[in-house]
Structure formats: C-alpha cells, structure tokens
Amino acid sequence: MTLVQKDAPLDVAPPRRWGLAVAVGLLVIFSLAPILWQVLTSLKTNADIAAVPNVYFPRQLTLEHYIELFRRRPFLRYMLNSAFVASVSTLLCLLIGTPAAYVLARLRLPGERFILAGVLIVTLFPYILLFLGLLELVRAFGLANTYLALIVPYTAMNLPLTILVMRSFFQRLPRDLEDSAKIDGYNTGQMLWQILLPLTLPALVTTGILAFIAAWNEFIFALTFITRESMKTVPVAVAQLSGTAVFEIPYGALAAATVVGTLPLVILVLLFQRRIVQGLTAGAVKG
C-alpha cells in the first residue's frame, strides 16, 4: 500500500491581513505627509513654490533656503539656546522628580493621596493660564532675558509628569531588592543610585525625552520672557522669519527652518527608540 503525499497548502495571507497592512500604510502616509511636504518645499526653488498649479515634487533641487537660513540669521545660535534650556530643564526634572517619585512610591506619607491628586491636577492644568503670574514673577525677580526665565517654568511644567511616570516604575520593582541592599549595608541614596536607577533606565530615558521635546517646542513663554536676539529659541526664531520684502512670506526659508529645528528631535528619538519602547511598554504585562 503506497501513501500519496498531498501538496502542502500555500500560505496565502487572509484578506483581513491585507486590509490591516493597507490601513497601516495609509495611516503612515497620512502622518508623514506634512513632514514630507515641508522637506520637499525646503528643497524647491522659489519658482516651484510659487507655481500655479502646485508643483509637488521639485523640478530642480536646491539648498539655497538652508544656506540663506544660516546666512541671514544666527540659526545655529538659536538651536544652541534651545538645546541648553531643554537639556538643563530636563536634567533638573529627573534630578528632582526621581527622588520624589521614589518617596511617593515606597514611603507612607500623611496626606499621600492629596499629594498625588495635586500632582495629577497640575499635570492636567493648562499652563497658558499661568502666563500672567509667571510674567509678574519674571519681572519681580529680574529674570527677563535670562535662561532661568525659561528653565524654571519648563522644569515646573514637566516635573509632575516625571514624578507620576517614575513613581509607577518604582512601584513595579520588587521590594526584595531594597531589603537585600539594606542587609548589604546600602543607604537609601546608594540603593537608589546604584541599584534602582539602572533598573528604571527605560523610564528615565522616556521621561527625559518627553520633557526635552516639551521644552524644545515651547513657544509662548520663550516669546515673552526672551526679547534679546542672541537668546531666542528655535520656535520663536522660526515664527519671526521674514522675507526680503515687507509682505513676502518666505515659504522656503520657513520650511528649511522647520526641518532643521525638528532634525535634532528626530535624531534623539531614533537613537533611543529601543529605550523609549521599553519605557512605554514596561509593566504592561505582568510576568
């Protein structure tokens, strides 16, 4: 008796999988379309930008808008200003928020629920409503046209989010690690620095990048508190770009400034994308 082997069925993707792939592709195109349009506009000549009907893809590539951007304005200086302010405020958020989050996660404080509710309310509070009060404080303390006028508000705005995120991560860590460290002679500071922080590195990276992006993109406070040209940040500099004539809108320069101002954030996210994903997904599934 001979056995006849039937042909294995072809692995054909079901229609539902194709539909999901098409939906994801359309969503990616929809999300990246504005970015692609800005990049293409920054590479077009002025004739292509002003052409009717629209020229979607440049007929001639040019870097003139990028060259003109750094030639007419100290745009590199603006980027350094934004990087300094965002980096210092992010570092302060992590230095202040991490110990506070550990205390709220491990110690039983009187009125702990009210403290957490206050932190959550501050996180949800629209910061534009604090504008007039902050303006009076900046005037009273003489902080106008100083980096502290931006660093202090940015730190205060991003600190509640840092505390909430880091507290949730500390709560997921087993207490046995801390008990073992205390038996080995570690004090609280050594235990936090040498044992717990390396375990919460994804959370630190995720929170730090979110705080950095928020500080980098902030506009209203930077526009009001800083009026000196050499201390302006990237969002203010982009908003104040002007053309060679009075009523001219420099679309090419604006597109080039947008690309240049966004590029550091893109590089930052790409460098730490693995840590960001770990930080966003850690603790989602219990082991």
C-alpha positions as CSV (number, residue, x, y, z in Angstrom):
1,M,0.0,0.0,0.0
2,T,1.5,3.3,-1.1
3,L,1.0,6.6,0.6
4,V,0.3,9.6,-1.5
5,Q,1.6,12.8,-0.1
6,K,-0.7,15.7,-0.8
7,D,0.8,19.1,-1.7
8,A,1.1,21.4,1.3
9,P,-1.4,24.3,1.1
10,L,0.0,27.6,0.0
11,D,0.5,30.1,2.8
12,V,-1.8,32.8,1.5
13,A,-2.4,35.8,3.7
14,P,-6.0,36.2,4.6
15,P,-7.9,39.3,3.3
16,R,-8.0,40.7,6.8
17,R,-4.2,40.8,7.0
18,W,-4.0,42.6,3.6
19,G,-6.6,45.1,4.8
20,L,-4.7,45.7,8.0
21,A,-1.5,46.3,6.0
22,V,-3.2,48.7,3.7
23,A,-4.7,50.6,6.7
24,V,-1.4,50.9,8.4
25,G,0.3,52.1,5.2
26,L,-2.4,54.7,4.7
27,L,-2.0,55.8,8.3
28,V,1.8,56.1,7.9
29,I,1.4,58.1,4.7
30,F,-1.2,60.4,6.3
31,S,1.1,61.0,9.3
32,L,4.2,61.6,7.3
33,A,2.7,63.7,4.5
34,P,3.1,67.1,6.3
35,I,6.7,66.3,7.1
36,L,7.4,65.2,3.5
37,W,5.8,68.3,2.2
38,Q,8.0,70.5,4.4
39,V,11.1,68.7,3.3
40,L,10.2,68.9,-0.4
41,T,9.3,72.6,0.0
42,S,12.6,73.3,1.6
43,L,14.3,71.8,-1.5
44,K,12.3,73.7,-4.1
45,T,13.2,76.8,-5.9
46,N,11.1,79.9,-5.3
47,A,9.6,79.5,-8.8
48,D,8.4,76.0,-8.0
49,I,7.0,77.2,-4.6
50,A,5.0,80.0,-6.2
51,A,3.9,78.0,-9.3
52,V,0.2,77.5,-10.1
53,P,-0.9,74.7,-10.1
54,N,1.2,73.3,-7.3
55,V,4.5,71.6,-8.1
56,Y,4.5,68.7,-5.6
57,F,8.0,67.4,-6.4
58,P,10.8,69.9,-7.1
59,R,11.9,70.1,-10.7
60,Q,15.2,71.4,-9.5
61,L,16.7,70.6,-6.1
62,T,18.4,73.5,-4.3
63,L,19.9,74.1,-0.9
64,E,19.6,77.8,-1.1
65,H,17.0,78.1,1.6
66,Y,19.2,76.3,4.1
67,I,22.2,78.4,3.1
68,E,20.1,81.6,3.4
69,L,18.7,80.5,6.7
70,F,22.1,80.4,8.4
71,R,23.4,83.3,6.4
72,R,20.7,85.9,7.3
73,R,20.0,84.7,10.9
74,P,22.2,83.2,13.6
75,F,20.1,80.0,13.5
76,L,22.9,77.8,14.9
77,R,22.8,80.1,18.0
78,Y,19.1,79.7,18.3
79,M,19.5,75.9,18.2
80,L,22.2,76.0,20.9
81,N,19.9,78.2,23.1
82,S,17.0,75.7,22.7
83,A,19.4,72.7,23.4
84,F,20.8,74.4,26.5
85,V,17.4,75.3,28.0
86,A,15.8,72.0,27.2
87,S,18.8,70.0,28.5
88,V,19.1,71.8,31.8
89,S,15.3,71.7,32.5
90,T,15.2,68.0,31.6
91,L,18.1,67.3,33.9
92,L,16.5,69.2,36.8
93,C,13.2,67.3,36.2
94,L,15.0,64.0,36.5
95,L,17.2,65.0,39.5
96,I,14.2,66.4,41.5
97,G,11.4,64.2,40.2
98,T,13.1,60.8,40.6
99,P,13.7,61.0,44.4
100,A,10.3,62.5,44.9
101,A,8.8,59.6,42.9
102,Y,10.7,57.1,45.0
103,V,9.4,58.6,48.2
104,L,5.8,58.6,47.0
105,A,6.2,55.0,45.8
106,R,7.8,53.5,48.9
107,L,7.1,55.7,52.0
108,R,3.8,56.1,53.6
109,L,3.3,59.9,53.9
110,P,0.5,61.7,55.7
111,G,-1.9,63.0,53.0
112,E,-0.2,61.0,50.3
113,R,-3.5,60.8,48.3
114,F,-3.9,64.5,48.4
115,I,-0.3,65.0,47.2
116,L,-0.8,62.6,44.3
117,A,-4.1,64.3,43.4
118,G,-2.3,67.6,43.4
119,V,0.4,66.4,41.1
120,L,-2.2,64.9,38.8
121,I,-4.2,68.1,38.7
122,V,-1.1,70.2,37.9
123,T,-0.3,67.8,35.1
124,L,-3.7,68.4,33.6
125,F,-3.7,72.1,34.2
126,P,-3.4,74.3,31.1
127,Y,-0.1,76.2,31.6
128,I,-1.2,79.1,29.5
129,L,-3.4,80.2,32.4
130,L,-0.2,80.7,34.5
131,F,1.2,83.1,31.9
132,L,0.4,86.4,33.7
133,G,1.5,85.1,37.1
134,L,4.8,83.9,35.6
135,L,5.3,87.2,33.8
136,E,4.9,89.1,37.1
137,L,7.4,86.8,38.8
138,V,9.9,87.2,36.0
139,R,9.6,91.0,36.3
140,A,9.8,90.9,40.1
141,F,13.0,88.8,40.2
142,G,14.6,90.5,37.2
143,L,14.8,87.2,35.2
144,A,13.9,88.7,31.8
145,N,16.3,87.9,29.1
146,T,18.0,85.2,31.1
147,Y,17.9,81.4,30.6
148,L,16.4,81.0,34.1
149,A,13.3,82.7,32.9
150,L,12.7,79.6,30.7
151,I,14.5,76.9,32.7
152,V,12.4,77.4,35.9
153,P,8.9,77.3,34.2
154,Y,9.9,74.4,31.9
155,T,11.1,72.4,34.9
156,A,7.9,73.2,36.9
157,M,5.7,72.2,33.9
158,N,7.4,68.8,33.3
159,L,8.1,67.9,36.9
160,P,4.6,66.4,37.7
161,L,4.7,64.1,34.6
162,T,8.2,63.0,35.7
163,I,7.0,62.2,39.2
164,L,4.0,60.2,38.0
165,V,5.8,58.1,35.4
166,M,8.8,57.3,37.7
167,R,6.5,56.5,40.7
168,S,4.7,53.9,38.6
169,F,8.0,52.3,37.7
170,F,9.3,52.2,41.2
171,Q,6.1,50.6,42.3
172,R,6.7,47.7,39.9
173,L,10.1,46.9,41.3
174,P,10.1,44.1,43.9
175,R,10.8,45.2,47.5
176,D,13.2,42.3,47.9
177,L,15.9,44.2,46.0
178,E,15.7,47.0,48.5
179,D,15.7,44.6,51.5
180,S,18.7,42.8,50.2
181,A,20.5,46.1,49.6
182,K,19.8,47.3,53.2
183,I,21.2,44.0,54.5
184,D,24.3,44.6,52.5
185,G,24.8,48.0,54.1
186,Y,23.5,50.3,51.3
187,N,21.9,53.5,52.5
188,T,18.9,55.0,50.7
189,G,20.9,57.2,48.4
190,Q,23.3,54.4,47.4
191,M,20.5,52.0,46.8
192,L,18.6,54.5,44.6
193,W,21.7,55.4,42.6
194,Q,23.4,52.0,42.2
195,I,20.6,49.5,42.1
196,L,17.2,51.1,41.4
197,L,18.1,53.7,38.8
198,P,19.8,51.2,36.4
199,L,16.6,49.1,36.5
200,T,14.4,52.1,35.7
201,L,16.7,53.4,32.8
202,P,13.9,53.0,30.2
203,A,11.6,55.1,32.3
204,L,14.3,57.7,32.8
205,V,15.0,57.9,29.0
206,T,11.3,58.0,28.1
207,T,10.5,60.7,30.6
208,G,13.6,62.7,29.8
209,I,12.9,62.7,26.1
210,L,9.3,63.8,26.7
211,A,10.4,66.6,28.9
212,F,13.1,67.6,26.4
213,I,10.7,67.7,23.5
214,A,8.2,69.8,25.5
215,A,10.8,72.3,26.5
216,W,12.3,72.4,22.9
217,N,8.9,73.1,21.3
218,E,7.5,75.6,23.9
219,F,6.7,79.0,22.3
220,I,4.6,81.4,24.4
221,F,7.0,81.7,27.4
222,A,10.0,81.9,25.1
223,L,8.4,84.6,23.0
224,T,7.5,86.8,26.0
225,F,10.3,86.3,28.5
226,I,13.2,86.5,26.0
227,T,13.4,89.6,23.7
228,R,17.2,89.6,23.2
229,E,18.0,88.4,19.7
230,S,21.0,86.3,20.7
231,M,19.0,84.4,23.3
232,K,15.9,83.4,21.3
233,T,15.0,79.7,20.9
234,V,14.1,77.8,17.7
235,P,10.3,78.1,17.8
236,V,10.5,81.9,18.3
237,A,13.1,82.3,15.6
238,V,11.0,80.3,13.1
239,A,7.9,82.3,13.8
240,Q,9.8,85.6,13.3
241,L,11.4,84.7,9.9
242,S,10.7,87.4,7.4
243,G,11.2,87.8,3.6
244,T,13.3,90.3,1.7
245,A,10.2,92.4,1.0
246,V,7.6,93.7,3.5
247,F,4.7,91.5,2.5
248,E,6.7,88.5,1.3
249,I,6.2,85.2,3.1
250,P,9.4,83.1,2.9
251,Y,7.9,79.7,2.5
252,G,11.2,78.1,1.5
253,A,13.0,79.5,4.5
254,L,10.2,78.6,6.8
255,A,10.2,75.0,5.6
256,A,14.0,74.8,5.9
257,A,13.9,76.2,9.4
258,T,11.2,73.7,10.4
259,V,13.3,70.8,9.0
260,V,16.4,72.0,10.8
261,G,14.6,72.7,14.0
262,T,12.9,69.2,14.0
263,L,16.0,67.2,13.0
264,P,17.6,67.1,16.5
265,L,14.4,65.7,18.0
266,V,14.2,63.1,15.2
267,I,17.8,62.0,15.8
268,L,17.2,61.9,19.6
269,V,14.2,59.6,19.2
270,L,16.0,57.4,16.7
271,L,19.0,57.0,19.0
272,F,16.9,56.0,22.0
273,Q,13.9,54.4,20.3
274,R,14.6,51.0,21.9
275,R,14.7,52.5,25.4
276,I,11.5,54.6,24.6
277,V,9.6,51.5,23.5
278,Q,10.8,49.6,26.7
279,G,9.8,52.6,28.8
280,L,6.3,52.8,27.3
281,T,5.6,49.1,27.4
282,A,7.3,48.0,30.6
283,G,4.8,46.7,33.1
284,A,2.0,46.4,30.6
285,V,2.0,42.6,31.0
286,K,2.7,41.1,34.4
287,G,5.2,38.2,34.4
